[in-house]
Amino acid sequence: MKKFVVGLAAGLALILHSPSLFAEDEVLTIIEQAVSQYKNNDLAGATSNLEYASQLIRQKKSEAMKSLLPEPLAGWEAEPATAQALGAAVFGGGITVSRSYSKKPAVITIDIVSDSPLLQSLVMMINNPMIAGASGGKLENVNGQRAIVQYDEAARKGEVNIVVENRFMVTLKGKNAERSQLISYAAAVDYASLAEH
């Protein structure tokens, strides 16, 4: 096992030292430090740097995922998208990007969650029609995706949950919103690009 890790580290070092492949990159620098620490048997330092590099990668991924949130629909306004990358110590880690849209008095929020171990339990629940029905939701097809839609007509609020490629959970929540508005925003998410991410 140690030979494999050293071989992997050596391969990474060769790739990382190729100036034509990469410009100076903080993540690569930290990985190089971790490889050096590992070779010097500083396992705690190597572990710490690899976890730090992983967090930086999650942050880069979360920033890139913000572009997958749709632009506001005609007549709507939107807050800037936000991104949060959590390390493994917080609920197992993961990435969440969010954006809120408003057209008074309606407010719709879209959250996309990925890379979270908790996502798998949610995926099982969403993919089980009996659970969807028990929670008051209805299974629908939204832009080619299986969705669970819950909507309270009297309160004018609802929620749509969509699992994409068993890796992403897209959740839309609407307050003072029409059901059709919630579904329009659910359909505006670029699921094909999300699946490629």
N, C-alpha and C positions, 0 to 999 in steps of 0.2 A: 504494500500500500504506500509506504514511504517513497519507494522508487517511482511509483505512478505520480505522486504529488510533486516530487522533485522534477520529474520529466515534464509534467504539465506546467510547472513554474518556469522551467527553462524554455519551453515552447512559447509561453506568454511573454517571457523576457525578450526572446528573439523578435517576436511580433511588435512588442512595445517599443523596442529600440530602433525600429525602422522609421526614419524620419519622413520617408515619402508616404507612409501610410497614415501617420497621425501627427498633427501639430501638438504642441505642448498642451496637455490635458490633465486637469486636476485628478480625475478618476484614475487615469493610467499611472500618474505619479504615485498615488497612494497605493495602488496595486503593486507597483514596483517596490515600494517600501515594505509592503507586507511580504513579498517574495524574499526580500533580503532578510527580514526579521525571521521568517520561517527557516531559511537556510542557517541562520545563527541560533536556532532553537529558542527564539523569543516567541513562543507560541501565543502568549497573551497579547503581545504587541501586534503580531500578525493577524490574530482574530479581530482585534479592535479595529485595525486598519481595513480589513476586508468588510467588516460590518459598516464602517464609515463609507467605504466606496459603494457598497450596496445601497445605502441611504441616498448618496448623491445620484446614483443611477435612477432610483425611484423618483427623486425630485425632478430629474430631467424628463423622465417618462410622464410624470404628472403635468409638467408644463406643456409638453407636446400634446397631451390628451385634451387640454383646454380648447384646442382648435376644433375638436370634434363636437363641441356643444353648438347647437344651431344659433344662427343670427335671429334677432327678434322678428316675429311675423309682422306683417303690415299693420301699422297702428299701435304696435306694442313698443315698450322700452325695455332695455335690459341692463342689469348691473354687470360690471366686469366679472369675468369668470374667475373662480378661485380654485386653487389646487392644494391638496394636503397629502403628503407622503409620510406614512407612519412606519416606524421600524417594527421589527418582529416582537419587541417587548410590549407593544401596545396592541392588544386584541389580535396578536399574530401578524400584524403589519398590514400593509395594503396602500392603495392609492385611491383618493376620492377627488373628483373634480365636480364643481357645482356652478350653477348660474341661475339667477332669478330674473323672471320676466314679469312685467306688469302692464296692465291696461285697466285703469281704475274702474271698478274696485277689485278687479281680478288680479291674482298673483299666482304664478306657476313657477315652481322650482324644479330643476332637473339636476339629479346627482348621478354620476357614473362611478361605480366602485369596481376596482380590479385588484388582482394579486393579494387577495385576503383569504386566509384559510377558512374564515367564517362564511365566505361566499358559497362554498360547496354545500353547506347545510341549507342555505337559502335556495340554491339551485334545485336541490331535491324537493323542497317544498313547492317551488314554482312549477316544476315539471310534473307534479302530481295533481291531476284535476280534482280529485276528491278533497284535497286540502284547500285548493283554491275556492271550491264551492262552499266549504265549511266556514271560510272566513268572510263569506259574503261577496266574493269576487266572481267575475265572469271571465271565462277564457275567450279571448278575441285575437284576431290576426291584425296586427298593426304594421304596415309597411313590410310585410313578409315575415314578421317576428311574432312568436307566441307571447301574448301579454295577458296579465291578470288585471282586470279593470274593476275598481271599486268606486262607486259614485253615489253620493247622497244628494238626491235632487232637492230636497227641502233645505238642506244646509248649504247647498251649492259648493260642495267640496268633494274631492276625490283623489284617488291615487292609481297610478299605472306602474306595474312592475314588469320588466322585460329582461330576460336572460339572453345574452348574446354569446354564442360559441362556448357556453359553459365556463366562461372566464370573466365576463363583465355583467354587472347588474345595473340596469338603467331604471331609476325610480323618478317618477314625476308626481309632484304633489300640487294640487290646486286648491286655492281658497277663493271664495266668491267668484268662482269660474264656472262657465258652462261646460258640460261634458264634452261638447264638440271642440272647445278650445283646448282642453286637456289632450284629446286624441290628436288634434292638429299638431301640437308640439311633440307628442310621442312619434308621430309620423315624420317630423322634420329632422330627427336625429339621423345621422349618416351611419347606419348600421354596417354597411359594407366596409367603410373605412375603419370603423371600430374593430371589426373582426380581424382586419389586417394588422392592427396595432400590437 
